[in-house]
Amino acid sequence: MSVRGFSHMVLRVLRGMSGLDAYERYLAHHRHAHPEMPAPSRGEFYRAKWDHESTSPTARCC
């Protein structure tokens, strides 16, 4: 594996661990599960995600 390939892999893992890729993963799911419906914007997605996390907390650090 090249240095460039390795760095892309590390960044992908870090984005996944930190949740920074949540919107991209949701879009992939949405295209597959609900192709007839328009996808929410990034802002709408994160607003709904944060609202859901606030009303039904799961294991988290704070």
BELLINGI-V968879 format. One record per residue. N is the residue number from 0. RES is the residue in three letters. PHI is phi in whole degrees, -180 to 180 (999 if undefined). NEAR is the number of other C-alpha atoms within 8 Angstrom. Layout:
((N:RES:PHI:NEAR) (N:RES:PHI:NEAR))
This chain:
((0:MET:999:4) (1:SER:-76:5) (2:VAL:-62:6) (3:ARG:-64:6) (4:GLY:-63:8) (5:PHE:-65:9) (6:SER:-65:8) (7:HIS:-64:8) (8:MET:-66:8) (9:VAL:-62:8) (10:LEU:-62:8) (11:ARG:-63:8) (12:VAL:-65:8) (13:LEU:-63:8) (14:ARG:-64:10) (15:GLY:-68:10) (16:MET:-68:7) (17:SER:-87:7) (18:GLY:87:7) (19:LEU:-68:8) (20:ASP:-98:9) (21:ALA:-59:8) (22:TYR:-66:10) (23:GLU:-63:7) (24:ARG:-66:8) (25:TYR:-64:8) (26:LEU:-60:9) (27:ALA:-62:8) (28:HIS:-64:8) (29:HIS:-62:10) (30:ARG:-60:9) (31:HIS:-79:7) (32:ALA:-87:6) (33:HIS:-137:7) (34:PRO:-64:8) (35:GLU:-84:4) (36:MET:-103:5) (37:PRO:-71:5) (38:ALA:-79:7) (39:PRO:-70:7) (40:SER:-69:6) (41:ARG:-58:7) (42:GLY:-63:7) (43:GLU:-63:8) (44:PHE:-61:10) (45:TYR:-69:9) (46:ARG:-61:8) (47:ALA:-65:8) (48:LYS:-63:8) (49:TRP:-68:8) (50:ASP:-62:8) (51:HIS:-63:9) (52:GLU:-66:9) (53:SER:-72:7) (54:THR:-89:6) (55:SER:-139:6) (56:PRO:-65:8) (57:THR:-118:5) (58:ALA:-59:4) (59:ARG:-156:5) (60:CYS:-75:3) (61:CYS:-138:2))
